[in-house]
């Protein structure tokens, strides 16, 4: 699964990778963007080479919270909100 992008965590759309910069620029940026909902994330580096920053950007995009943890927090949030009323 290395270097494979997961679908957008918000809408399920297929993300697009764009490299910003070139061999003559010191800073290199990788942008991963969902064209459906327009959410994006950028990772940049001053290190030479695209492979390293692209791997970091993909790793960061693919991070997802565990569903059980999210559900737990969401239910606690609802309970706190509606118990106060």
C-alpha beads as a LAMMPS data file, in Angstrom:
LAMMPS data file: protein, C-alpha beads

85 atoms
84 bonds

1 atom types
1 bond types

-500.0 500.0 xlo xhi
-500.0 500.0 ylo yhi
-500.0 500.0 zlo zhi

Masses

1 110.0

Atoms # bond

1 1 1 0.000 0.000 0.000
2 1 1 3.056 2.218 -0.006
3 1 1 2.693 5.307 -2.245
4 1 1 -0.981 4.572 -2.902
5 1 1 -3.380 7.329 -1.934
6 1 1 -6.503 6.530 0.010
7 1 1 -9.722 8.229 -1.120
8 1 1 -10.608 11.626 0.317
9 1 1 -11.594 11.240 3.993
10 1 1 -14.453 13.727 3.586
11 1 1 -16.175 12.841 0.309
12 1 1 -14.471 9.669 -0.960
13 1 1 -13.174 11.383 -4.107
14 1 1 -9.946 10.442 -5.874
15 1 1 -7.071 12.738 -4.786
16 1 1 -4.617 14.348 -7.215
17 1 1 -0.894 14.841 -6.521
18 1 1 0.811 18.015 -7.754
19 1 1 4.502 18.841 -7.406
20 1 1 5.293 22.525 -6.912
21 1 1 8.824 23.679 -7.657
22 1 1 11.574 22.409 -9.945
23 1 1 15.189 21.270 -9.879
24 1 1 16.441 24.871 -9.685
25 1 1 14.354 25.837 -6.663
26 1 1 15.508 24.960 -3.188
27 1 1 12.043 24.415 -1.722
28 1 1 9.949 21.542 -3.012
29 1 1 6.267 21.133 -2.198
30 1 1 3.869 18.274 -2.810
31 1 1 0.179 19.154 -2.825
32 1 1 -2.483 16.463 -2.507
33 1 1 -5.929 17.767 -3.366
34 1 1 -9.410 16.346 -3.760
35 1 1 -11.072 17.884 -6.831
36 1 1 -14.533 16.962 -5.547
37 1 1 -14.596 18.812 -2.212
38 1 1 -11.409 20.880 -2.753
39 1 1 -9.736 19.866 0.501
40 1 1 -5.951 19.887 0.222
41 1 1 -2.777 19.306 2.156
42 1 1 0.733 20.490 1.355
43 1 1 4.053 19.170 2.570
44 1 1 7.299 21.009 1.814
45 1 1 10.985 20.468 2.307
46 1 1 14.339 22.044 1.617
47 1 1 15.880 18.604 1.118
48 1 1 16.893 17.645 -2.394
49 1 1 14.804 15.138 -4.290
50 1 1 11.083 14.640 -4.751
51 1 1 10.854 11.052 -3.564
52 1 1 11.284 11.855 0.113
53 1 1 8.728 14.682 0.329
54 1 1 6.235 12.812 -1.858
55 1 1 6.437 9.751 0.413
56 1 1 5.880 11.968 3.492
57 1 1 2.921 13.737 1.843
58 1 1 1.262 10.436 0.923
59 1 1 1.873 9.036 4.397
60 1 1 0.302 12.131 5.975
61 1 1 -2.693 12.082 3.596
62 1 1 -3.362 8.424 4.351
63 1 1 -3.528 8.903 8.124
64 1 1 -7.023 8.227 9.435
65 1 1 -8.372 8.106 12.971
66 1 1 -9.709 4.797 14.120
67 1 1 -13.460 4.620 13.640
68 1 1 -14.051 3.380 17.190
69 1 1 -12.184 6.319 18.703
70 1 1 -14.090 8.787 16.533
71 1 1 -17.450 7.239 17.363
72 1 1 -16.629 7.295 21.058
73 1 1 -15.728 10.993 21.014
74 1 1 -18.730 11.854 18.875
75 1 1 -21.141 10.112 21.230
76 1 1 -19.518 11.800 24.240
77 1 1 -19.872 15.142 22.482
78 1 1 -23.584 14.555 21.804
79 1 1 -24.206 13.380 25.344
80 1 1 -22.498 16.440 26.843
81 1 1 -24.296 18.791 24.488
82 1 1 -27.823 17.487 25.017
83 1 1 -27.481 16.683 28.730
84 1 1 -26.849 20.384 29.410
85 1 1 -30.197 21.384 27.921

Bonds

1 1 1 2
2 1 2 3
3 1 3 4
4 1 4 5
5 1 5 6
6 1 6 7
7 1 7 8
8 1 8 9
9 1 9 10
10 1 10 11
11 1 11 12
12 1 12 13
13 1 13 14
14 1 14 15
15 1 15 16
16 1 16 17
17 1 17 18
18 1 18 19
19 1 19 20
20 1 20 21
21 1 21 22
22 1 22 23
23 1 23 24
24 1 24 25
25 1 25 26
26 1 26 27
27 1 27 28
28 1 28 29
29 1 29 30
30 1 30 31
31 1 31 32
32 1 32 33
33 1 33 34
34 1 34 35
35 1 35 36
36 1 36 37
37 1 37 38
38 1 38 39
39 1 39 40
40 1 40 41
41 1 41 42
42 1 42 43
43 1 43 44
44 1 44 45
45 1 45 46
46 1 46 47
47 1 47 48
48 1 48 49
49 1 49 50
50 1 50 51
51 1 51 52
52 1 52 53
53 1 53 54
54 1 54 55
55 1 55 56
56 1 56 57
57 1 57 58
58 1 58 59
59 1 59 60
60 1 60 61
61 1 61 62
62 1 62 63
63 1 63 64
64 1 64 65
65 1 65 66
66 1 66 67
67 1 67 68
68 1 68 69
69 1 69 70
70 1 70 71
71 1 71 72
72 1 72 73
73 1 73 74
74 1 74 75
75 1 75 76
76 1 76 77
77 1 77 78
78 1 78 79
79 1 79 80
80 1 80 81
81 1 81 82
82 1 82 83
83 1 83 84
84 1 84 85
